[in-house]
Amino acid sequence: MKISIAQQNYHIGNFEANTQKIIKAIQEAKAAGADLILFSEMSVCGYPARDFVEFNDFIDQCYAAIDTIKEHADTIGVLIGAPARNKDLRGKDLFNAAFLLHEKTIKAEIHKTLLPTYDVFDEYRYFEPAYAWNVVPFKGKKLAITICEDIWNLGDNPLYRICPMDQLMEQQPDIMLNLSASPFDYTHDEDRKSVIKANVLKYKLPMFYCNALGSQTEIVFDGASLIFDKDANLCEALPMFEEALVTVELNDDGSINTPILEPASRVPDKELNPAKLEPELNIAQVYDALILGIRDYFSKMGFTKAILGSSGGIDSAVTLALACDALGADQVRAILMPSPYSTDHSVDDAVALSMNLGNPHDIVRIDEVFHAFTHTLEPLFQGLPFSLAEENIQSRTRGNLLMAIANKFGYILLNTSNKSELATGYGTLYGDMAGGLGVLGDCYKVQVYALARYINRNGIIIPENIITKAPSAELRPNQKDSDSLPDYDVLDQLLYQYIEKRLGPAEIKAQGFDPALVDKTLRMVNNNEYKRNQFCPIIRISPKAFGVGRRMPIVGKYLS
């Protein structure tokens, strides 16, 4: 039997584009002589559709798309993902489902059993879990079809009380097929491969695993679909962050007629869950994920042009380089906005960066606007000394100017704040926290430096002075980030223990961190939740990003 996997980038709710993309892949698979083609989870409508699925019209359009696709499933079997209505009077209205189409009909409808509700997932909000498990006969083979989380319930401490493959094994299937939407993070690639391989080792069946691709607002799907033979040899690995289609021949004995990429004799990969933050970890993957995140956010929203404030600092420099790569340098406008406290070298560095990248840039001084604000407020401020108020006026002036230019010329403002700043509240609401997309909001400062070094891997793009100079907001004379925050090498490791590892203060102190620093830092994190709650979407690249996957109360007493 020849089986194809189609790894494709879908647009949520864009049924016409998704359907045409699926049909094109079916035609390619037919040309390759495939008997069956496998697509990813919720391929018809895109994943995650979230509250769109609560609209009957949205579900009607899913079924209409399936009707169109099935006309092309004549000699070939087509396995696609979509919501399915629950015809029972009990439970939720929908299932997360896979549809097997063949001979221009729906031959089978398979429902997802394990509905995750952790991190970015909230599937039990919408779907009813499966309550029946049956293999699907197809061209003389018995298919064990599962959906994403259904194959993750392995190990010594499983998350769920049931394992769908255990149920299906009672019917002696020949092949495992999994439609998935497993998001990217910089620890997840090896972990995912390990779980899929563990299924093959346990059940002694070949596995065809098709993962989603593309960025959906903040969540990035990296593809990296896999095919294992029955002996747990890795036979095909589709690329990360790229669309691809592959067809292989599966023999009756469970072997696959392709060269083995990774033999089963290799020790199964362990979960990649580092005990401490490793800034360089999979930095090339992080870079590619951010590029895809920017590119898909703009293309799927119908935007073409970006703008950002270029300060001569590391964060804006990395954001600018990423945006130029994702959108084209001619589509990214950098605005340099020196204030009375900006240094000449910051302006020079920002100009040099734009010259290296070839993007348009403008210098708009904010001195007059800043002085107009302070003069207007002078009767109210009553001669009080310079403070955070005057610093934030400069930041908000820049935010206003950037948004004015964006509105006038049709740009989308990219935010340049990093995760360290967002965690500690080191940013100005409606100022440097303004923007339509947070590019670096899930990258700690030490990871931003790692990205800068990666960007310069083949030559100087980001001027060396931007990378080596001490970071500063330049909102008062001789200001340095270190005036307000600990050294980033220490701070970021501490934040990682609290945010990613979810350790409490006593556990973090036991690792050797200064107790007073731990208490101060965790208070900053918790007391600034109100700022992050008003922040723009952040491209997720870590196991625990700010945004939809981290839900903390704004008003709370814990560690405050």
C-alpha positions in Angstrom: 0.0 0.0 0.0 1.3 3.4 -0.9 0.6 6.2 1.6 1.1 9.9 1.3 1.5 12.5 4.0 0.6 16.1 3.2 2.0 18.7 5.6 0.3 22.0 4.8 -0.2 25.5 6.2 -3.9 26.2 6.6 -5.8 29.5 7.3 -8.4 29.2 10.0 -11.9 29.6 8.5 -10.6 30.1 5.0 -12.5 27.1 3.6 -12.0 27.9 -0.1 -8.2 28.2 0.2 -7.9 25.2 2.6 -10.1 23.0 0.3 -8.1 23.9 -2.8 -4.8 23.2 -1.0 -6.1 19.8 0.1 -7.4 18.9 -3.4 -4.1 19.8 -5.0 -2.3 17.5 -2.6 -4.8 14.7 -3.4 -4.0 15.1 -7.1 -0.3 15.0 -6.4 -0.7 11.8 -4.3 -2.8 10.2 -7.1 0.0 11.0 -9.6 2.4 9.3 -7.2 0.2 6.2 -7.2 -0.9 6.6 -3.5 -3.7 4.5 -2.1 -4.2 6.8 0.9 -3.3 10.4 1.8 -3.1 11.7 5.3 -3.7 15.3 6.4 -3.3 17.0 9.8 -5.8 17.6 12.6 -8.6 20.0 11.7 -7.2 20.5 8.3 -10.5 21.5 6.7 -11.0 24.5 9.0 -7.6 25.1 10.5 -6.5 24.7 14.1 -7.3 26.0 16.6 -10.6 27.4 15.4 -11.6 28.2 19.0 -15.1 29.8 19.4 -15.6 29.8 15.6 -16.9 26.2 16.1 -19.8 27.6 18.2 -21.3 29.0 15.1 -23.6 26.5 13.2 -22.7 28.3 9.9 -19.0 27.6 10.5 -19.8 23.8 11.0 -22.0 23.9 7.9 -19.1 25.2 5.9 -16.9 22.5 7.3 -19.3 19.8 6.0 -19.6 21.6 2.7 -15.9 21.6 2.3 -15.8 17.8 3.1 -18.5 17.3 0.4 -16.3 19.1 -2.1 -13.1 17.2 -1.1 -14.8 13.8 -1.2 -15.5 14.2 -5.0 -11.8 13.9 -5.5 -11.5 10.8 -3.2 -12.4 8.3 -5.8 -9.6 5.7 -6.2 -7.7 7.2 -3.3 -8.5 7.2 0.3 -8.4 10.7 1.9 -8.0 11.2 5.7 -8.8 14.7 6.8 -9.7 16.5 10.1 -12.7 18.6 10.9 -15.4 19.1 13.6 -18.2 16.6 13.5 -21.7 17.0 14.9 -22.6 14.8 17.9 -25.8 13.1 16.8 -26.4 11.8 20.3 -28.5 13.9 22.7 -25.8 13.6 25.4 -22.7 15.6 25.8 -21.3 18.5 23.8 -22.5 19.3 20.3 -19.2 18.4 18.5 -16.4 15.9 18.2 -12.9 16.6 17.1 -13.0 14.2 14.2 -11.1 12.5 11.3 -13.1 11.6 8.2 -12.0 8.8 5.8 -13.2 9.6 2.3 -13.1 7.0 -0.4 -15.1 6.2 -3.5 -16.6 9.7 -3.2 -18.3 8.9 0.1 -17.5 9.2 3.8 -16.4 5.7 4.8 -15.6 6.4 8.4 -15.8 9.1 11.1 -13.3 8.8 13.9 -13.5 10.9 17.1 -10.7 12.2 19.3 -10.7 10.6 22.8 -8.2 12.7 24.8 -9.0 16.4 24.8 -6.2 18.5 26.3 -7.0 21.5 28.5 -3.5 22.5 29.5 -1.3 25.3 28.3 -2.5 26.6 24.9 -5.1 23.8 24.6 -8.8 24.1 25.6 -10.5 21.3 23.6 -12.9 20.1 26.3 -14.5 23.6 26.0 -15.8 22.6 22.6 -15.7 18.8 22.1 -17.1 15.6 23.4 -14.6 12.8 23.9 -15.0 9.6 21.9 -16.8 6.7 23.5 -16.2 4.0 20.9 -13.1 2.8 19.3 -13.0 0.8 16.0 -10.4 0.1 13.4 -11.3 1.1 9.9 -11.1 -1.4 7.1 -9.4 0.0 3.9 -8.1 -1.9 0.9 -7.5 -5.1 2.9 -5.8 -3.3 5.8 -7.2 -2.4 9.2 -6.4 1.2 10.1 -5.9 2.4 13.7 -6.7 6.1 13.3 -6.0 8.5 16.2 -5.9 12.3 16.6 -3.0 14.1 18.2 -3.2 13.8 22.0 -4.6 10.2 21.6 -1.0 8.9 21.3 0.5 10.9 24.1 -1.0 9.0 27.1 2.1 6.9 27.7 4.7 6.7 30.5 4.6 5.9 34.2 2.2 8.7 35.1 -0.3 9.1 32.2 -2.5 12.1 32.1 -5.7 10.3 31.2 -7.5 7.2 32.4 -7.8 5.6 28.9 -5.5 4.9 26.0 -7.2 4.8 22.6 -4.5 2.6 21.0 -5.0 0.0 23.8 -8.6 -0.2 22.8 -7.9 -0.4 19.1 -5.2 -3.1 19.5 -8.0 -5.6 20.5 -9.1 -5.5 16.9 -5.6 -6.3 15.5 -4.9 -3.2 13.3 -2.2 -3.2 10.7 -1.2 0.5 10.6 -1.3 3.5 13.0 -2.3 6.8 11.5 -2.3 10.0 13.5 -3.6 13.4 12.5 -1.9 16.0 14.7 -1.7 19.7 15.6 1.3 19.7 17.9 2.7 23.2 18.5 6.3 24.2 18.3 8.5 25.1 21.2 12.3 24.9 21.5 12.1 21.8 23.7 9.4 19.9 21.7 11.0 18.3 18.6 12.8 15.5 20.3 10.1 15.0 22.8 7.5 14.5 20.0 9.7 12.1 18.1 10.3 10.1 21.4 6.5 9.8 22.0 5.8 8.6 18.4 8.6 6.1 18.6 7.4 4.9 22.0 4.0 4.1 20.4 5.7 2.0 17.6 7.9 0.2 20.1 4.8 -0.6 22.3 2.4 -1.7 19.6 4.8 -3.1 17.0 3.0 -1.3 14.1 4.1 1.2 11.5 3.2 4.8 12.3 2.2 7.6 9.9 2.2 10.9 11.7 1.0 14.1 10.0 1.5 17.3 12.0 0.1 20.8 11.4 2.2 23.6 9.9 2.0 27.3 10.1 1.5 30.1 12.6 -2.0 30.8 13.9 -1.7 34.2 15.7 0.6 33.3 18.6 0.9 29.5 18.2 3.4 28.2 15.7 3.1 24.7 14.2 6.4 23.4 12.8 5.3 20.3 10.8 8.1 17.8 11.2 5.8 14.9 10.3 7.2 11.4 10.7 6.9 7.9 9.4 8.2 4.9 11.3 8.2 1.3 10.2 6.9 -1.5 12.5 10.4 -2.0 13.9 10.6 1.6 15.0 13.1 2.7 12.3 12.5 6.3 11.3 11.9 6.1 7.5 10.8 9.7 6.7 11.0 13.0 8.4 9.3 15.9 6.7 11.0 19.3 7.1 10.3 21.8 9.9 8.5 25.0 9.0 7.9 24.0 5.3 5.1 22.5 3.3 5.8 19.1 2.0 4.3 16.0 0.6 5.9 12.5 0.7 4.7 9.1 -0.6 6.1 5.8 0.7 5.3 2.2 0.0 4.3 0.2 3.0 4.9 -3.6 2.7 2.5 -6.2 4.1 5.1 -7.1 6.7 5.1 -3.5 8.1 8.4 -2.5 6.5 8.8 0.6 4.3 10.6 0.8 1.0 12.7 3.8 1.9 16.2 4.2 3.3 16.2 4.2 7.1 17.0 7.7 8.5 17.4 6.6 12.0 17.6 3.0 13.1 15.5 1.6 16.0 18.7 0.5 17.7 19.3 4.1 18.6 18.3 4.7 22.3 14.9 6.3 22.2 15.1 10.1 22.5 14.4 11.4 26.0 12.1 14.3 26.7 14.1 17.5 26.2 13.2 19.4 29.3 16.3 21.3 30.4 16.7 22.1 34.1 17.9 25.6 33.4 17.6 28.0 30.5 20.0 27.3 27.7 20.0 30.4 25.5 21.5 28.7 22.4 19.2 25.7 22.6 17.7 25.1 19.1 18.3 28.7 18.2 18.0 28.1 14.5 14.6 26.5 15.1 13.6 29.6 17.2 14.7 31.9 14.4 12.7 29.9 11.8 9.6 29.9 14.1 9.7 33.6 14.6 10.1 34.2 10.8 7.1 31.9 10.2 5.1 33.7 13.0 5.7 37.1 11.5 5.1 36.0 7.9 1.9 34.1 8.6 0.5 36.8 10.9 0.9 39.4 8.1 -0.2 37.2 5.1 -3.2 35.7 6.9 -4.4 39.1 8.1 -3.8 40.7 4.7 -1.1 43.0 6.0 2.1 43.7 4.0 4.1 46.4 5.7 5.6 46.7 9.2 7.0 49.6 11.2 8.9 49.6 14.4 10.9 51.9 16.7 14.7 51.4 16.1 16.6 52.5 19.2 20.0 51.1 18.5 19.4 48.5 21.2 19.6 44.7 20.8 15.8 44.1 21.0 14.8 46.4 18.2 17.8 45.3 16.1 16.9 41.6 16.3 13.2 42.4 15.6 14.1 44.5 12.6 16.4 41.8 11.2 13.7 39.2 11.7 11.0 41.4 10.1 13.2 42.1 7.0 13.8 38.4 6.5 10.1 37.6 6.9 8.5 40.4 4.9 11.3 41.8 2.7 13.5 44.7 3.7 11.5 47.2 1.5 8.4 46.4 3.5 9.8 47.2 6.9 10.2 50.9 8.0 12.4 51.7 11.0 11.8 55.0 12.9 14.6 56.3 15.0 13.3 58.6 17.7 16.1 60.1 19.8 15.3 62.0 22.9 17.4 64.4 25.0 18.9 61.4 26.7 19.7 59.3 23.6 23.4 58.8 22.9 24.9 59.5 19.5 26.2 56.0 19.2 22.6 54.6 19.6 21.5 56.7 16.6 24.6 55.7 14.6 24.1 52.0 15.4 20.5 52.1 14.4 21.4 53.8 11.1 24.2 51.3 10.4 21.8 48.5 11.0 19.2 49.8 8.5 22.0 50.3 6.0 23.1 46.7 6.4 19.6 45.4 6.0 18.6 47.8 3.3 15.3 48.8 4.9 13.9 52.4 4.8 14.5 54.4 8.0 13.7 57.9 9.3 14.9 60.0 12.2 12.2 61.8 14.1 13.5 63.6 17.2 11.1 63.7 20.1 12.7 66.6 22.0 10.1 69.2 21.2 7.2 66.9 21.9 8.7 65.8 25.2 9.3 69.4 26.3 5.8 70.3 25.3 4.4 67.6 27.6 6.6 68.6 30.5 5.8 72.3 30.0 2.0 71.5 29.9 2.3 69.4 33.0 4.5 71.9 34.9 1.7 73.5 36.9 0.6 70.1 38.1 4.0 68.6 38.7 4.9 71.7 40.8 8.6 71.4 40.5 8.8 67.8 41.7 12.1 66.1 40.7 12.5 64.1 37.4 11.0 60.6 37.9 9.4 57.7 36.2 6.7 60.0 34.9 9.1 61.9 32.7 10.7 58.7 31.5 7.3 57.3 30.5 6.3 60.5 28.7 9.2 59.8 26.3 8.2 56.2 25.8 4.5 57.1 25.2 5.5 59.9 22.8 7.4 57.3 20.7 4.4 55.0 20.8 2.1 57.8 19.7 4.4 58.7 16.8 4.8 55.2 15.7 1.0 54.6 15.7 0.4 57.9 13.8 2.8 56.9 11.0 1.4 53.4 11.0 -2.2 54.8 10.6 -1.1 57.3 7.9 0.7 54.8 5.7 -0.9 51.4 6.5 1.8 49.8 8.6 1.4 47.3 11.4 3.5 48.1 14.4 5.8 45.4 15.6 6.5 45.3 19.3 10.1 44.7 20.4 9.7 43.9 24.1 11.4 40.7 25.3 10.2 38.2 27.9 12.5 39.4 30.6 11.0 42.9 30.4 7.4 41.6 30.2 8.0 39.3 33.2 9.3 42.1 35.4 7.1 44.9 34.1 10.1 46.8 32.7 8.1 48.5 30.1 5.6 51.4 29.6 2.0 50.7 28.9 0.8 52.5 25.7 4.5 53.3 25.1 7.1 50.7 24.2 4.5 48.0 25.0 2.4 49.2 22.0 2.1 47.1 18.9 0.1 44.6 16.9 2.4 41.6 17.3 5.0 40.8 20.0 7.9 39.3 18.1 10.3 38.7 21.0 7.8 38.5 23.9 8.6 34.8 24.5 12.4 35.2 24.2 14.4 36.0 27.3 17.1 38.7 26.9 19.9 36.1 26.8 18.0 34.4 24.0 17.7 37.7 22.1 21.5 37.9 22.3 21.7 34.3 21.0 19.4 35.3 18.1 21.7 38.3 17.3 24.7 36.0 17.1 22.8 33.6 14.9 21.7 36.4 12.6 25.4 37.4 12.3 26.5 33.8 11.7 27.6 34.5 8.1 28.7 38.1 8.5 27.9 41.3 10.3 24.3 42.4 9.9 23.7 43.6 13.5 26.5 46.0 14.3 28.8 44.6 16.9 28.4 47.6 19.2 24.7 46.8 19.5 25.5 43.4 20.8 28.3 44.4 23.2 27.2 47.6 24.7 25.3 47.6 28.0 21.5 47.6 27.5 19.7 50.9 28.3 16.3 52.4 27.8 18.0 55.9 27.6 15.2 57.7 29.3 17.4 59.6 31.8 21.1 60.5 31.9 23.5 57.5 32.0 20.6 55.0 32.5 21.3 51.2 32.3 18.9 48.3 32.6 21.1 47.1 35.5 20.0 50.1 37.5 16.5 48.5 37.8 17.1 44.8 37.1 19.6 42.2 38.0 22.2 41.0 35.5 20.2 39.2 32.7 22.3 36.1 33.0 21.0 35.7 36.6 17.5 37.2 36.1 16.6 35.0 33.2 17.7 31.8 34.9 15.5 32.8 37.9 12.5 33.7 35.7 12.9 30.4 33.8 12.6 28.5 37.1 9.4 30.3 38.0 7.7 30.7 34.6 8.7 27.6 32.7 9.5 25.2 35.5 6.7 26.5 37.9 8.9 26.3 41.0 8.0 28.2 44.1 10.3 30.7 46.0 11.7 28.1 48.4 12.6 25.7 45.6 14.3 28.5 43.6 16.2 29.7 46.7 17.4 26.1 47.3 19.1 26.3 43.9 21.4 29.0 45.2 19.7 32.2 44.1 19.9 35.1 46.5 16.7 34.9 48.7 16.1 38.7 48.6 16.4 38.7 44.8 14.0 35.8 44.5 11.4 37.5 46.6 11.8 40.8 44.7 11.7 39.2 41.3 8.7 37.0 41.9 6.8 40.0 43.3 7.6 41.9 40.1 6.3 39.1 38.0 3.0 38.7 39.8 2.4 42.4 40.3 2.8 43.2 36.6 0.2 40.7 35.3 -2.1 43.7 34.6 0.4 45.0 32.1 0.8 41.7 30.3 -3.0 41.3 30.2 -3.1 44.4 27.9 -0.3 43.3 25.7 -0.5 42.3 22.1 -0.3 38.6 20.8 3.2 37.1 21.4 4.8 34.5 19.0 5.1 31.4 21.2 8.5 29.6 21.1 8.9 28.3 24.7 7.1 25.6 26.7 5.3 28.4 28.7 4.7 31.7 27.0 2.8 34.7 28.3 -0.7 34.8 26.7 -3.3 32.1 26.1 -1.2 29.3 27.6 -0.5 31.1 31.0 -3.6 32.1 33.0 -2.8 34.1 36.1 -5.2 36.3 38.2 -4.5 40.0 37.9 -5.7 40.6 41.4 -4.1 38.1 43.8 -2.0 38.0 46.9 0.4 35.1 46.0 4.0 36.3 46.5 2.9 40.0 46.3 
